[in-house]
Amino acid sequence: ASERKPMYMASLGLSKTLLNGDGTLTMNVQDIFNTGGFKRKSINPTFITESEMKWSPRQFNISFTYRFRQGDKVDQPKKPRRDMENGMGEDDMPPM
């Protein structure tokens, strides 16, 4: 018979918009309490085995994203599409 104990892990992340919406600072911590992993116990007629597996240690991440301004957007007129006119559905391809 084998018994596996429950796993528990908590992570936390925060994000803040900066520079009038052009930047974002993000921080997160994985496995805050350093509890990630599991324990297992196997019972057989001739022996008992207990094992414990731990994930990698707690991790901290900090990132900063900057969005460059793209200026005013200009609407481009759409090119009319000629569907299946030449048998391939492509406007610029000659028929085969």
C-alpha positions as CSV (number, residue, x, y, z in Angstrom):
1,A,0.0,0.0,0.0
2,S,1.2,3.5,-0.7
3,E,0.2,6.8,0.9
4,R,0.9,10.2,-0.4
5,K,0.6,13.2,1.8
6,P,-1.1,16.4,0.5
7,M,1.0,19.1,-1.2
8,Y,0.7,22.8,-0.3
9,M,2.3,25.8,-2.0
10,A,1.5,29.5,-2.1
11,S,2.8,32.1,-4.5
12,L,2.2,35.9,-4.7
13,G,2.5,38.5,-7.5
14,L,2.1,42.2,-7.6
15,S,2.0,44.6,-10.6
16,K,2.1,48.4,-10.8
17,T,1.6,50.6,-13.8
18,L,4.1,53.5,-14.0
19,L,5.1,56.4,-16.2
20,N,1.6,57.4,-17.3
21,G,0.8,53.8,-18.5
22,D,4.1,53.4,-20.4
23,G,5.7,51.2,-17.8
24,T,4.8,48.2,-15.7
25,L,6.8,46.9,-12.7
26,T,6.0,43.3,-11.8
27,M,7.2,41.3,-8.8
28,N,6.4,37.8,-7.8
29,V,7.5,35.2,-5.3
30,Q,6.9,31.5,-5.9
31,D,6.5,29.1,-2.9
32,I,6.4,31.9,-0.3
33,F,6.6,29.5,2.7
34,N,9.1,27.1,1.0
35,T,6.7,24.2,1.4
36,G,6.6,22.9,-2.2
37,G,7.1,19.2,-2.5
38,F,5.5,16.0,-1.3
39,K,6.0,13.0,1.0
40,R,5.2,9.4,0.3
41,K,5.1,6.3,2.4
42,S,5.0,2.8,1.0
43,I,4.2,-0.2,3.3
44,N,5.0,-3.7,2.1
45,P,5.0,-7.0,4.0
46,T,8.8,-6.9,4.4
47,F,9.7,-3.2,4.5
48,I,8.5,0.3,4.8
49,T,9.8,3.1,2.6
50,E,9.3,6.8,3.3
51,S,10.5,9.5,0.8
52,E,10.3,13.2,0.5
53,M,10.7,15.4,-2.6
54,K,11.3,19.1,-2.4
55,W,10.8,21.5,-5.4
56,S,13.5,24.0,-6.1
57,P,13.9,26.7,-3.5
58,R,11.7,29.8,-3.2
59,Q,12.1,32.1,-6.3
60,F,11.8,35.9,-6.5
61,N,11.2,37.6,-9.8
62,I,11.2,41.3,-10.7
63,S,10.6,42.7,-14.2
64,F,10.1,46.1,-15.8
65,T,8.3,46.5,-19.1
66,Y,8.4,49.8,-21.0
67,R,6.0,50.4,-23.9
68,F,7.4,52.8,-26.5
69,R,4.9,55.3,-27.8
70,Q,3.6,54.6,-31.3
71,G,2.2,58.0,-32.1
72,D,-1.2,58.6,-33.6
73,K,-2.7,55.7,-35.4
74,V,-3.9,56.4,-39.0
75,D,-6.7,54.2,-40.5
76,Q,-5.5,52.6,-43.7
77,P,-8.1,52.0,-46.5
78,K,-8.7,48.3,-47.0
79,K,-7.9,46.8,-50.4
80,P,-10.9,45.0,-51.8
81,R,-10.5,41.3,-52.0
82,R,-11.3,39.2,-55.1
83,D,-12.2,35.8,-53.6
84,M,-11.5,32.8,-55.8
85,E,-11.4,34.9,-59.0
86,N,-8.3,33.1,-60.3
87,G,-9.0,29.7,-58.7
88,M,-6.5,30.1,-55.9
89,G,-8.1,32.8,-53.8
90,E,-4.9,35.0,-53.9
91,D,-5.2,38.5,-55.4
92,D,-1.6,38.8,-56.7
93,M,-1.0,35.2,-57.9
94,P,-1.4,34.4,-61.6
95,P,-3.6,31.4,-62.5
96,M,-1.7,28.1,-63.0
